[in-house]
Amino acid sequence: KALWKKMMLGEEKWDGRWRLVIWDVPEKRRLARDLLRFKLKQLGFTQWQKSVWASKVDCTELLRKFIRQVGIEDWVMVIESDNIGN
């Protein structure tokens, strides 16, 4: 909850690492896919492409836990990196 408050208040200082989420959740799991999209928006992610979202917020473990709880870990990849660009 402390992380959530910091994120909502914009107090979280960027650690120089991007969090990328790439997914291809099947149509039969539409509800889970919609939940993922909702959670990404809550966490401040920006859509880079249709199924590629990115954020500077340090939320990798929180997001991975959510993905496991929803049961979509077979179709979702969470990447944390400080090496993105040309």
TORPA-4810 file (N, C-alpha, C, O; in nm, 3 decimals):
<nodes>
NODE_1_0.081_-0.120_0.000_0.000_0.000_0.000_0.085_0.126_0.000_0.044_0.229_-0.054_K
NODE_2_0.203_0.118_0.061_0.290_0.236_0.063_0.335_0.271_-0.079_0.338_0.389_-0.115_A
NODE_3_0.369_0.170_-0.159_0.407_0.194_-0.298_0.293_0.259_-0.372_0.313_0.354_-0.448_L
NODE_4_0.172_0.208_-0.350_0.053_0.261_-0.419_0.035_0.408_-0.386_0.009_0.488_-0.476_W
NODE_5_0.049_0.447_-0.258_0.034_0.587_-0.217_0.141_0.674_-0.283_0.111_0.782_-0.333_K
NODE_6_0.266_0.627_-0.283_0.374_0.703_-0.345_0.347_0.725_-0.493_0.369_0.834_-0.545_K
NODE_7_0.297_0.621_-0.560_0.269_0.632_-0.703_0.157_0.732_-0.728_0.166_0.814_-0.820_M
NODE_8_0.053_0.726_-0.649_-0.062_0.814_-0.667_-0.024_0.960_-0.640_-0.079_1.051_-0.701_M
NODE_9_0.068_0.980_-0.548_0.110_1.116_-0.513_0.227_1.164_-0.599_0.270_1.279_-0.588_L
NODE_10_0.278_1.077_-0.683_0.389_1.113_-0.769_0.519_1.130_-0.694_0.608_1.201_-0.740_G
NODE_11_0.533_1.064_-0.577_0.652_1.077_-0.495_0.762_0.979_-0.533_0.877_0.995_-0.491_E
NODE_12_0.729_0.881_-0.611_0.825_0.778_-0.648_0.926_0.836_-0.748_0.888_0.873_-0.859_E
NODE_13_1.053_0.844_-0.709_1.157_0.895_-0.798_1.197_0.784_-0.895_1.211_0.669_-0.856_K
NODE_14_1.216_0.821_-1.021_1.250_0.722_-1.124_1.389_0.666_-1.099_1.485_0.741_-1.078_W
NODE_15_1.400_0.534_-1.103_1.528_0.466_-1.078_1.606_0.440_-1.207_1.707_0.370_-1.203_D
NODE_16_1.560_0.494_-1.320_1.630_0.477_-1.446_1.597_0.348_-1.519_1.656_0.318_-1.623_G
NODE_17_1.502_0.272_-1.467_1.465_0.144_-1.527_1.323_0.151_-1.581_1.232_0.203_-1.516_R
NODE_18_1.306_0.099_-1.701_1.174_0.089_-1.763_1.113_-0.046_-1.728_1.184_-0.145_-1.714_W
NODE_19_0.982_-0.049_-1.715_0.908_-0.174_-1.698_0.825_-0.191_-1.824_0.741_-0.106_-1.856_R
NODE_20_0.848_-0.300_-1.896_0.775_-0.329_-2.019_0.686_-0.450_-1.996_0.727_-0.547_-1.932_L
NODE_21_0.567_-0.444_-2.046_0.475_-0.557_-2.041_0.434_-0.588_-2.184_0.383_-0.502_-2.256_V
NODE_22_0.458_-0.713_-2.223_0.424_-0.760_-2.357_0.333_-0.880_-2.339_0.364_-0.971_-2.261_I
NODE_23_0.220_-0.882_-2.409_0.129_-0.995_-2.391_0.055_-1.031_-2.517_0.043_-0.953_-2.612_W
NODE_24_0.005_-1.155_-2.515_-0.082_-1.206_-2.619_-0.180_-1.302_-2.552_-0.171_-1.424_-2.568_D
NODE_25_-0.272_-1.245_-2.476_-0.370_-1.323_-2.401_-0.483_-1.365_-2.496_-0.540_-1.280_-2.564_V
NODE_26_-0.515_-1.495_-2.503_-0.615_-1.543_-2.598_-0.756_-1.488_-2.572_-0.789_-1.447_-2.461_P
NODE_27_-0.835_-1.488_-2.676_-0.972_-1.436_-2.669_-1.054_-1.506_-2.561_-1.138_-1.443_-2.497_E
NODE_28_-1.030_-1.635_-2.540_-1.107_-1.708_-2.438_-1.080_-1.655_-2.297_-1.155_-1.685_-2.204_K
NODE_29_-0.975_-1.576_-2.282_-0.941_-1.514_-2.152_-0.960_-1.362_-2.158_-0.885_-1.287_-2.096_R
NODE_30_-1.059_-1.320_-2.234_-1.085_-1.177_-2.255_-1.097_-1.099_-2.124_-1.040_-0.991_-2.112_R
NODE_31_-1.170_-1.153_-2.028_-1.189_-1.083_-1.901_-1.054_-1.058_-1.832_-1.028_-0.949_-1.781_L
NODE_32_-0.969_-1.160_-1.831_-0.837_-1.146_-1.770_-0.755_-1.042_-1.846_-0.683_-0.962_-1.785_A
NODE_33_-0.765_-1.042_-1.978_-0.693_-0.945_-2.060_-0.740_-0.803_-2.028_-0.659_-0.711_-2.018_R
NODE_34_-0.871_-0.786_-2.013_-0.925_-0.655_-1.978_-0.880_-0.612_-1.839_-0.853_-0.494_-1.816_D
NODE_35_-0.873_-0.707_-1.745_-0.824_-0.676_-1.611_-0.678_-0.632_-1.615_-0.639_-0.538_-1.546_L
NODE_36_-0.599_-0.699_-1.697_-0.457_-0.661_-1.712_-0.447_-0.518_-1.765_-0.371_-0.437_-1.712_L
NODE_37_-0.521_-0.488_-1.868_-0.518_-0.354_-1.927_-0.559_-0.248_-1.823_-0.497_-0.142_-1.814_R
NODE_38_-0.662_-0.278_-1.744_-0.708_-0.188_-1.639_-0.597_-0.165_-1.535_-0.572_-0.052_-1.494_F
NODE_39_-0.531_-0.275_-1.494_-0.424_-0.266_-1.394_-0.306_-0.185_-1.447_-0.247_-0.104_-1.374_K
NODE_40_-0.272_-0.206_-1.574_-0.161_-0.130_-1.632_-0.192_0.020_-1.631_-0.104_0.101_-1.602_L
NODE_41_-0.314_0.056_-1.663_-0.352_0.198_-1.660_-0.345_0.252_-1.518_-0.299_0.364_-1.497_K
NODE_42_-0.389_0.172_-1.420_-0.382_0.213_-1.279_-0.238_0.239_-1.237_-0.211_0.333_-1.162_Q
NODE_43_-0.147_0.156_-1.287_-0.006_0.168_-1.249_0.069_0.274_-1.330_0.189_0.292_-1.311_L
NODE_44_0.000_0.343_-1.418_0.063_0.451_-1.493_0.135_0.409_-1.619_0.218_0.484_-1.670_G
NODE_45_0.105_0.289_-1.670_0.168_0.244_-1.794_0.112_0.319_-1.913_-0.002_0.364_-1.913_F
NODE_46_0.196_0.331_-2.016_0.159_0.394_-2.142_0.165_0.287_-2.250_0.257_0.206_-2.254_T
NODE_47_0.067_0.288_-2.337_0.063_0.191_-2.446_0.159_0.234_-2.556_0.143_0.342_-2.613_Q
NODE_48_0.260_0.150_-2.585_0.355_0.179_-2.693_0.308_0.118_-2.823_0.320_0.179_-2.929_W
NODE_49_0.253_-0.002_-2.815_0.192_-0.070_-2.929_0.070_-0.143_-2.874_0.042_-0.135_-2.754_Q
NODE_50_-0.003_-0.214_-2.959_-0.128_-0.276_-2.915_-0.112_-0.358_-2.788_-0.191_-0.343_-2.695_K
NODE_51_-0.013_-0.444_-2.781_0.008_-0.529_-2.663_0.145_-0.508_-2.601_0.203_-0.600_-2.544_S
NODE_52_0.196_-0.385_-2.611_0.324_-0.349_-2.549_0.302_-0.221_-2.470_0.269_-0.117_-2.527_V
NODE_53_0.321_-0.229_-2.339_0.301_-0.114_-2.251_0.429_-0.089_-2.173_0.506_-0.182_-2.148_W
NODE_54_0.453_0.036_-2.133_0.576_0.072_-2.062_0.548_0.170_-1.949_0.454_0.249_-1.955_A
NODE_55_0.634_0.164_-1.847_0.621_0.255_-1.734_0.757_0.274_-1.668_0.845_0.188_-1.677_S
NODE_56_0.773_0.388_-1.603_0.893_0.415_-1.523_0.870_0.379_-1.376_0.963_0.386_-1.295_K
NODE_57_0.748_0.340_-1.341_0.713_0.310_-1.202_0.771_0.175_-1.160_0.759_0.076_-1.232_V
NODE_58_0.834_0.171_-1.043_0.893_0.048_-0.990_0.782_-0.042_-0.934_0.750_-0.037_-0.815_D
NODE_59_0.725_-0.123_-1.022_0.610_-0.205_-0.983_0.619_-0.348_-1.037_0.518_-0.417_-1.046_C
NODE_60_0.739_-0.391_-1.073_0.757_-0.521_-1.138_0.702_-0.635_-1.053_0.623_-0.716_-1.103_T
NODE_61_0.741_-0.644_-0.928_0.695_-0.756_-0.844_0.545_-0.750_-0.819_0.477_-0.852_-0.821_E
NODE_62_0.493_-0.631_-0.795_0.349_-0.613_-0.776_0.273_-0.661_-0.899_0.172_-0.730_-0.887_L
NODE_63_0.322_-0.624_-1.015_0.257_-0.661_-1.140_0.268_-0.811_-1.166_0.171_-0.873_-1.207_L
NODE_64_0.385_-0.869_-1.141_0.401_-1.014_-1.161_0.309_-1.093_-1.068_0.253_-1.195_-1.108_R
NODE_65_0.292_-1.047_-0.946_0.201_-1.112_-0.852_0.058_-1.106_-0.904_-0.014_-1.205_-0.901_K
NODE_66_0.017_-0.990_-0.953_-0.117_-0.973_-1.009_-0.138_-1.068_-1.127_-0.242_-1.133_-1.136_F
NODE_67_-0.040_-1.078_-1.215_-0.049_-1.164_-1.333_-0.066_-1.310_-1.292_-0.145_-1.384_-1.351_I
NODE_68_0.009_-1.352_-1.189_-0.006_-1.490_-1.138_-0.145_-1.511_-1.079_-0.207_-1.614_-1.101_R
NODE_69_-0.193_-1.414_-1.003_-0.325_-1.426_-0.940_-0.436_-1.438_-1.043_-0.533_-1.512_-1.023_Q
NODE_70_-0.422_-1.367_-1.152_-0.523_-1.369_-1.258_-0.507_-1.495_-1.345_-0.600_-1.534_-1.416_V
NODE_71_-0.390_-1.559_-1.339_-0.367_-1.683_-1.411_-0.332_-1.667_-1.557_-0.369_-1.750_-1.640_G
NODE_72_-0.261_-1.558_-1.590_-0.227_-1.533_-1.731_-0.076_-1.528_-1.754_-0.030_-1.473_-1.853_I
NODE_73_0.000_-1.587_-1.661_0.146_-1.580_-1.673_0.201_-1.650_-1.797_0.313_-1.620_-1.840_E
NODE_74_0.125_-1.741_-1.857_0.171_-1.808_-1.979_0.169_-1.715_-2.100_0.233_-1.745_-2.201_D
NODE_75_0.097_-1.605_-2.092_0.080_-1.517_-2.208_0.133_-1.376_-2.187_0.120_-1.291_-2.275_W
NODE_76_0.193_-1.351_-2.071_0.239_-1.215_-2.038_0.386_-1.217_-1.997_0.428_-1.303_-1.919_V
NODE_77_0.463_-1.123_-2.050_0.604_-1.109_-2.012_0.625_-0.969_-1.953_0.584_-0.869_-2.011_M
NODE_78_0.688_-0.966_-1.837_0.722_-0.839_-1.772_0.874_-0.827_-1.776_0.946_-0.913_-1.727_V
NODE_79_0.921_-0.719_-1.836_1.064_-0.695_-1.853_1.101_-0.567_-1.780_1.030_-0.467_-1.789_I
NODE_80_1.211_-0.571_-1.707_1.263_-0.453_-1.639_1.402_-0.428_-1.697_1.487_-0.517_-1.695_E
NODE_81_1.427_-0.306_-1.748_1.555_-0.279_-1.813_1.592_-0.131_-1.805_1.506_-0.043_-1.804_S
NODE_82_1.722_-0.108_-1.801_1.771_0.030_-1.810_1.837_0.053_-1.945_1.906_0.153_-1.965_D
NODE_83_1.816_-0.040_-2.038_1.881_-0.033_-2.169_1.775_-0.041_-2.279_1.757_-0.145_-2.343_N
NODE_84_1.706_0.069_-2.301_1.602_0.075_-2.404_1.629_0.198_-2.491_1.655_0.307_-2.440_I
NODE_85_1.624_0.180_-2.618_1.645_0.292_-2.708_1.722_0.252_-2.831_1.746_0.133_-2.856_G
NODE_86_1.761_0.352_-2.909_1.835_0.327_-3.032_1.981_0.309_-3.007_2.058_0.287_-3.101_N
</nodes>
